[in-house]
Amino acid sequence: MTLSSGELAQIVWAETKTLGTAPADGSGSVNGVRRLVAQLAAAMDGTGFERRDQLPSVQDRELGGTVRAILSIAEDARSATAPQSRMIIWEADSNTLQLNTRTSPPPPAPWADLAADKITHQLHQTLVNGQTVDVFTRDAATDAGSSGAAVFINAITGTGMPGGVAPMAEPRATSKAMPKTGLLLFVVALALFVVSALGSYGMGVGARLSLGQFVQNARIATGSTGAGLDCTVATAEKPTVLDSVKWRSNANKDQDCRTQFMAAQSIVASAQYPDPDAKPGSKASRQTTWPEWFASQALAWSSVVNGTMSLVIPFWLALLSLLMLFISCGFGVTGRALGPIIDERNRMSLTLAQLAIWSIILLSGLLVCGLFNYGFGGLLITELQQQAAAATAAKETPNNAKIALDAYNLFPSIPFYLALVGGFAVATPFLSRLISNSTIVGTQDQTAPDAASPTQAPKYLADKAGPERAALADMVLQEVKGRSDMVDINRVQHVAITGILSISYLLVLFDVVSNIDAVRIVFAAAQNASVLTSMPQIDGTFTSLLFVSHAALLGSKVYDKMVPAKREG
């Protein structure tokens, strides 16, 4: 029995109304899909098309034109005969050239098993609810070997699906901003940051107070004479070269510099300072000041062994605090812990990830080393400032105090090659977006936003419907439509090299902050310098490897943008 045009129109409307409005004259891709649905339903006499929905009025201000187009399409399709192309309306992914087979459930047979050249893409459409669908057709001859296969499948309505289940109609887990969770994590990150900062500063104060106790019975100035144990760490001939010969182990502990420094440290750590007004032979202690109490609490964190100090705990707390800061931003904005590395195309960005890694490592090191120096040299800086001001007023030349003040670095300097590492990390995300979103590379058509894309990304780039779909795999997959499910070797090498170099530098930094020896503290005091004058050095090989890795990644982005233009042309 031949279907009436009214029934065909109801079928078309039931199966395609979620695709939205279309021109009344029947033109456009959406009307093209509706024409294919009408012809297939007519050829099958409605078999496999159980759903019927009443159409809105042709006088409807919003849908009237669409309804008129559907009525005209249905009337023209009544005479359609078998065989007609089979159809599927299915959830889209970033690759619009191939059917998305990674859904749960996957497309019914034989769709999931067909080669890409056996199906034809008809439409990529974003629905009102934000979901995206692709419409594909296949020749009726591909039914061979798939007896009983549905001729029409719609993931939105469930038509043609086993059990009539509509997978795209089921509630989906989506990522929503979690501002309360983000705020809570931010407070935790802030607390960890404060504790790390106080610990680092307190250990610096502890080192200075230990030195103050030590020099009461020892001499550390180069060329100095007089009473006290000679514990200088440089010679008059080479005053800027560390020489620890006088710090070698001595069986006589009263003549052993390291033993004497450890005794000074124990006084500071216990906050048991001898009372100068006590009677001879008395072990009475004087009342401690606030900085002395603060230093004793900080030194309780440091495993003081053989005259060394350790900033390991503050350093790990700094790393954790900055990591928590990134995570709090992710939850607060996108509802995902890794939100800060999800880019505007809802993909996890490799360039943003490496920027986050280097930022956390370098900023943690600068925080801990800088605040330790502030604790150790804060009073010295004040004294030098006063001396420099007095010398300036007296018009003394040269102004040695000002020269020493200018040479004193409370904050550790950043070596040249390390500065390049930071520059690469910051510049690469910017250059990546410049390549993708400007016409410096590629054509205006490629760079223009894709109107059918959920993120309005450039036409050649794959994207995702929401941040909840971002995955770690995005960082090693190609980002061009049609190849977004293929591994990108340039990205893999960037992950490997960034991982190797960042872990290597993290371990070097860990070694520096975990072993601040008494000799280094004494040498810094004798030189009127900070203890941790610089971040750990790296060499040209380290930087060259990172440069080549970043250059290869950016070069692949240029290639990815240029190749589609050549193929399309």
C-alpha positions in Angstrom: 0.0 0.0 0.0 1.5 3.3 -1.1 1.9 5.9 1.6 0.1 9.1 1.3 2.1 12.4 1.1 0.7 13.3 4.5 2.0 10.1 6.1 5.4 10.6 4.5 5.5 14.2 5.8 4.7 12.9 9.3 7.5 10.3 9.1 10.0 12.9 7.8 9.1 15.4 10.6 9.3 12.7 13.3 12.7 11.6 12.2 14.3 14.9 11.3 12.7 17.7 13.3 15.7 17.9 15.7 17.8 18.9 12.7 16.1 22.3 12.8 14.6 24.6 10.3 15.3 24.7 6.6 14.4 27.0 3.6 10.8 26.8 2.4 12.0 26.3 -1.3 13.5 22.9 -0.4 17.1 23.9 -0.8 20.0 23.3 1.6 21.6 20.2 3.2 18.9 19.6 5.8 16.2 19.5 3.1 18.5 17.2 1.1 18.5 14.8 4.1 14.8 15.0 4.5 14.4 14.2 0.8 16.4 11.1 1.2 14.4 10.0 4.2 11.1 10.6 2.3 12.3 8.6 -0.7 13.5 5.7 1.4 10.3 5.6 3.5 8.2 5.7 0.3 10.2 2.9 -1.4 9.8 0.7 1.7 6.0 1.5 2.0 6.7 2.7 5.6 8.4 -0.5 6.7 11.0 0.4 9.3 9.4 3.8 9.9 7.0 3.4 12.7 7.2 6.9 14.1 4.7 9.6 13.0 4.5 13.1 14.4 1.9 15.8 13.6 3.4 18.7 11.7 3.0 22.2 12.9 0.8 24.6 11.0 2.1 26.1 7.7 1.2 29.5 9.3 3.6 28.9 12.2 5.9 32.0 12.3 9.0 30.0 13.1 8.4 26.6 11.4 5.9 27.4 8.7 8.6 27.6 5.9 10.1 24.3 7.1 6.7 22.6 7.1 6.0 23.8 3.5 9.3 22.4 2.4 8.6 19.0 4.0 5.1 18.8 2.4 6.6 19.5 -1.0 9.4 16.9 -0.4 6.8 14.3 0.7 4.6 14.9 -2.4 7.6 14.5 -4.8 8.8 11.3 -3.0 5.6 9.3 -3.2 6.6 7.7 -6.5 10.1 6.6 -5.3 10.8 2.9 -5.9 13.3 0.5 -4.4 16.1 0.2 -4.0 17.0 3.5 -2.3 20.2 4.3 -0.3 20.2 3.2 3.3 20.6 5.9 5.9 22.0 6.5 9.4 21.7 9.5 11.6 24.5 9.1 14.2 26.4 10.9 16.9 29.3 12.8 15.4 32.8 13.1 16.5 35.6 15.4 15.3 36.1 13.4 12.1 33.1 14.1 9.8 34.5 12.1 7.0 34.0 8.8 8.8 31.2 7.3 10.8 31.8 7.5 14.6 32.3 3.9 15.7 33.6 4.7 19.2 30.1 5.3 20.6 28.4 3.1 23.2 26.6 1.3 21.7 28.4 1.3 18.3 26.5 1.7 15.1 24.5 -1.5 14.2 25.7 -3.8 11.5 26.7 -3.5 8.7 27.5 0.2 9.3 30.4 -0.3 11.8 32.1 -2.8 9.4 31.9 -0.8 6.1 35.0 0.7 4.6 35.1 4.5 4.4 34.6 4.5 0.6 31.4 2.5 1.0 29.5 5.3 2.8 28.7 8.9 1.8 28.6 11.8 4.2 25.5 13.9 3.7 25.3 16.3 6.7 27.0 17.5 9.8 24.6 19.3 12.1 24.7 20.8 15.6 21.4 20.2 17.4 19.6 22.7 19.7 20.8 20.7 22.8 24.4 21.1 21.7 24.9 17.6 20.4 26.2 17.1 16.9 25.1 14.4 14.4 26.4 13.1 11.1 24.2 11.7 8.4 25.6 9.0 6.1 24.1 6.9 3.3 25.2 3.6 1.8 24.2 1.8 -1.3 21.4 -0.9 -0.9 23.9 -3.5 -2.4 25.8 -3.3 0.9 22.9 -5.1 2.6 24.4 -8.4 1.3 25.4 -10.6 4.2 23.4 -8.5 6.7 20.0 -10.0 6.6 17.4 -8.2 8.6 19.5 -5.0 8.8 17.5 -1.9 9.3 17.3 0.3 6.3 17.1 3.5 8.4 18.8 4.1 11.7 18.4 7.2 13.9 20.3 7.5 17.1 18.1 10.4 18.2 14.7 8.7 17.9 15.8 5.0 18.2 14.4 4.0 14.8 16.3 1.0 13.5 18.1 0.5 16.8 17.9 -2.9 18.7 15.1 -2.6 21.2 14.2 0.9 19.9 16.7 2.4 22.3 17.8 6.0 21.3 21.4 6.4 22.6 21.5 10.1 21.9 18.2 10.7 23.9 19.7 9.2 27.1 21.1 11.7 29.7 24.7 12.3 29.2 27.3 13.1 31.8 28.5 16.7 31.1 31.1 18.8 32.6 29.7 21.7 34.5 31.6 24.4 36.3 32.0 23.5 40.0 32.8 26.9 41.6 32.4 25.7 45.2 34.8 22.8 44.6 37.2 25.2 42.8 37.0 27.7 45.7 37.7 25.0 48.2 40.7 23.7 46.3 42.0 27.2 45.9 41.8 27.7 49.7 43.8 24.5 50.1 46.3 25.6 47.5 46.7 29.0 49.2 47.2 27.3 52.6 49.9 25.0 51.2 51.5 28.0 49.5 51.6 30.0 52.7 53.1 27.1 54.7 55.7 26.5 52.0 56.6 30.1 51.9 56.8 30.4 55.7 58.9 27.2 55.9 61.4 28.4 53.3 61.7 31.8 54.9 61.9 30.3 58.4 64.8 28.0 57.4 66.6 31.0 55.9 66.2 32.8 59.2 67.4 29.6 61.0 70.5 29.5 58.8 71.3 33.2 59.7 70.8 32.6 63.4 72.9 29.5 63.3 75.6 31.5 61.6 75.3 34.1 64.3 75.8 31.5 67.0 78.7 30.0 65.1 80.7 33.1 64.7 80.8 33.7 68.4 83.4 31.0 68.6 84.8 30.9 65.0 86.3 33.2 62.4 84.9 33.1 58.9 86.2 36.3 57.3 89.1 35.7 54.8 92.4 36.8 56.3 91.0 37.4 59.7 93.1 36.9 62.8 92.5 36.7 66.5 90.7 34.5 68.9 88.3 31.8 67.8 88.5 28.7 65.6 89.6 29.5 62.0 86.8 28.3 59.8 87.4 30.4 56.7 86.3 28.9 53.4 88.5 31.0 51.1 92.1 32.1 50.9 93.4 35.7 50.7 94.9 34.8 47.3 91.6 33.5 45.9 88.9 35.1 48.0 86.1 34.2 45.6 87.0 30.5 45.3 85.5 28.2 47.9 88.1 26.2 49.8 86.8 23.8 52.5 90.1 22.4 53.6 89.6 23.8 57.1 86.3 22.0 57.4 87.8 18.6 57.1 87.0 16.2 59.9 89.1 16.7 63.1 89.3 14.1 65.9 89.4 17.0 68.3 85.8 18.2 68.2 86.6 21.5 69.7 88.8 22.2 66.6 86.2 20.7 64.2 84.4 23.5 62.3 81.5 21.3 61.2 80.9 20.0 64.8 80.9 23.6 66.0 78.4 24.6 63.4 76.2 21.7 64.3 76.3 22.8 67.9 75.2 26.3 66.8 72.3 24.8 64.8 71.1 22.7 67.7 70.9 25.9 69.8 68.7 27.5 67.2 66.6 24.4 66.5 65.9 24.0 70.2 65.5 27.8 70.9 67.6 27.3 74.0 69.9 30.4 73.9 72.4 30.8 76.8 71.5 33.7 79.1 74.5 36.1 79.1 73.5 37.4 82.5 73.4 34.0 84.1 75.9 33.0 86.8 79.1 31.3 85.6 78.5 27.5 85.1 74.7 28.0 84.9 72.9 26.5 82.0 70.0 29.0 82.2 68.4 30.1 78.9 67.2 33.5 78.0 63.7 34.2 76.7 63.6 33.8 72.9 62.4 36.4 70.5 59.7 35.8 67.9 62.2 35.3 65.0 64.1 32.8 67.1 61.0 30.8 67.9 59.9 31.0 64.3 63.3 29.7 63.1 63.2 26.8 65.6 59.8 25.7 64.2 61.0 25.9 60.7 64.2 23.9 61.4 62.1 21.2 63.0 61.0 20.4 59.4 64.6 20.2 58.1 66.5 17.0 58.7 69.7 18.7 59.9 72.4 16.1 59.3 76.1 16.9 59.6 75.6 20.6 59.4 73.3 20.6 56.3 69.8 21.9 55.9 67.0 20.7 53.6 64.2 22.5 51.9 62.6 19.3 50.6 59.4 19.7 52.5 58.7 23.3 51.5 59.7 22.5 47.9 57.2 19.6 47.6 54.5 21.8 49.3 55.2 24.5 46.7 54.8 22.0 43.9 51.6 20.7 45.4 50.2 24.2 46.0 50.8 25.3 42.4 49.3 22.0 41.1 46.3 22.5 43.3 45.9 26.0 42.0 45.7 24.7 38.4 43.3 22.0 39.5 41.1 24.5 41.3 40.9 26.7 38.2 39.9 23.6 36.2 37.1 22.6 38.5 35.9 26.2 38.9 35.6 26.9 35.2 35.1 23.5 33.4 34.3 21.1 36.2 37.4 19.0 35.3 40.7 18.8 37.1 42.6 19.2 33.9 40.5 22.1 32.7 43.5 24.5 32.4 44.9 22.5 29.6 41.6 22.1 27.6 41.7 24.6 24.8 39.0 26.5 23.0 38.3 23.5 20.8 37.5 21.3 23.8 40.6 19.2 23.3 43.4 18.7 25.8 46.3 20.8 24.5 49.8 19.6 24.5 51.3 23.1 24.3 49.2 24.2 27.3 50.2 21.0 29.2 53.9 21.6 28.8 53.5 25.3 29.8 51.7 24.1 33.0 54.5 21.6 33.7 57.4 24.1 33.4 55.4 26.8 35.2 54.9 24.5 38.3 58.5 23.3 38.4 60.2 26.7 37.8 57.9 28.8 40.0 58.2 26.3 42.9 62.0 26.5 42.7 62.0 30.3 42.6 59.6 30.5 45.5 61.6 28.2 47.8 65.1 29.4 46.9 64.0 33.1 46.9 62.4 33.0 50.3 65.2 31.1 51.9 67.6 33.8 50.6 65.2 36.5 52.0 65.3 34.8 55.4 69.0 34.5 55.4 70.0 37.9 54.0 67.2 40.2 54.9 69.0 41.9 57.8 72.3 42.1 55.8 70.5 43.9 53.0 69.1 46.4 55.6 72.6 47.0 56.9 74.1 47.4 53.5 71.4 49.9 52.6 72.1 51.9 55.7 75.9 51.9 55.0 75.3 52.8 51.3 73.1 55.7 52.3 75.7 56.9 54.8 78.5 56.6 52.3 76.5 58.5 49.7 75.8 61.3 52.1 79.5 61.5 53.0 80.3 61.4 49.3 82.7 58.4 49.8 84.2 57.0 46.6 84.0 54.1 46.0 80.8 53.4 47.8 81.7 49.8 48.7 78.4 49.2 50.5 76.4 50.2 47.4 78.6 48.0 45.2 78.0 45.1 47.5 74.2 45.9 47.6 74.0 46.0 43.8 75.8 42.6 43.6 73.6 40.9 46.2 70.8 38.9 44.7 68.1 38.0 47.2 66.1 36.3 44.4 68.0 33.6 42.6 69.0 34.6 39.1 67.8 32.6 36.1 70.6 31.3 33.9 70.5 32.1 30.2 69.6 28.6 28.9 66.9 28.2 31.6 65.4 31.5 30.5 65.2 30.0 27.0 63.4 27.0 28.3 60.8 29.4 29.9 60.6 31.3 26.7 59.9 28.2 24.6 57.2 27.1 27.1 55.4 30.5 26.9 55.8 31.2 23.2 54.7 27.8 21.8 51.0 28.0 22.8 50.9 31.5 21.4 52.6 30.5 18.1 50.4 27.4 17.9 47.2 29.5 17.9 48.7 32.0 15.6 49.3 29.3 13.0 45.8 27.8 13.5 43.7 31.0 13.7 45.4 33.5 11.3 46.2 33.6 7.6 50.0 33.7 8.2 49.8 30.1 7.2 47.1 28.6 4.9 44.2 30.2 3.1 41.4 32.5 4.4 38.9 29.7 3.7 40.8 27.2 6.0 41.1 29.8 8.8 37.5 30.8 8.6 35.4 29.4 11.5 33.2 26.4 10.6 29.6 27.3 11.2 28.7 23.7 11.8 31.4 23.3 14.4 30.3 23.4 18.1 33.3 25.6 18.9 33.4 27.6 15.6 36.9 26.2 15.1 38.8 26.8 11.8 37.4 24.6 9.1 40.4 22.2 8.9 40.6 21.5 12.6 38.8 18.9 14.6 36.9 19.8 17.7 34.6 18.4 20.3 31.1 19.3 21.5 32.1 20.0 25.1 35.0 20.0 27.6 33.7 16.7 29.1 34.8 15.0 25.9 38.4 16.2 26.1 40.8 13.3 26.7 44.5 12.8 27.4 44.7 11.0 24.1 44.1 14.3 22.4 47.7 15.3 23.1 49.1 12.6 20.9 46.5 12.5 18.2 46.4 14.6 15.0 44.1 17.6 15.1 43.0 17.8 11.5 39.6 16.7 10.4 39.8 13.3 8.8 42.9 12.3 10.7 42.0 13.1 14.3 42.0 9.4 15.2 45.6 8.9 14.1 48.6 9.1 16.3 50.9 12.1 15.6 54.5 11.1 16.0 55.6 14.7 16.4 53.4 15.0 19.4 54.6 11.7 20.8 58.3 12.9 20.6 57.3 16.2 22.2 55.6 14.4 25.1 58.7 12.2 25.5 61.3 15.0 25.4 59.3 17.3 27.6 58.8 14.5 30.1 62.5 13.5 30.1 63.8 17.1 30.4 61.2 18.3 33.0 61.8 15.3 35.3 65.6 15.7 34.9 65.4 19.4 35.9 63.0 18.6 38.7 65.6 16.1 40.1 68.4 18.6 39.8 66.4 21.2 41.6 65.5 18.7 44.3 69.2 17.9 44.8 70.0 21.6 45.2 67.3 22.3 47.8 67.8 19.0 49.7 71.5 19.6 50.6 72.3 23.2 51.8 75.7 22.6 53.4 77.2 24.6 56.3 80.2 25.4 54.1 77.9 27.1 51.5 76.2 29.1 54.3 79.6 30.3 55.7 81.0 31.1 52.2 77.9 33.2 51.4 78.2 35.1 54.6 81.9 35.8 54.0 81.2 37.0 50.5 78.2 39.1 51.5 76.1 37.1 49.1 73.0 35.0 49.1 73.2 31.2 49.6 71.2 30.2 46.6 72.4 32.7 44.1 71.0 31.0 41.0 68.6 28.4 39.8 70.4 25.2 38.8 72.3 25.6 35.6 71.5 23.6 32.4 73.6 23.4 29.3 73.1 24.0 25.6 72.3 20.4 24.9 69.3 20.5 27.2 68.0 23.6 25.5 68.7 22.4 22.0 66.7 19.2 22.6 63.8 21.2 23.8 64.1 23.7 20.9 64.1 20.9 18.3 61.1 19.3 20.0 59.1 22.6 20.0 60.2 23.4 16.4 59.1 19.9 15.2 55.7 20.4 16.9 55.1 23.8 15.4 56.4 22.6 12.0 53.9 19.8 12.0 51.1 22.3 12.7 52.1 24.3 9.7 52.2 21.1 7.6 48.8 20.0 8.9 47.3 23.3 7.8 48.9 23.4 4.4 48.3 19.7 3.3 44.5 19.8 3.3 44.6 22.9 1.1 46.8 21.1 -1.4 44.5 18.0 -1.4 41.4 20.0 -1.7 42.8 22.0 -4.6 
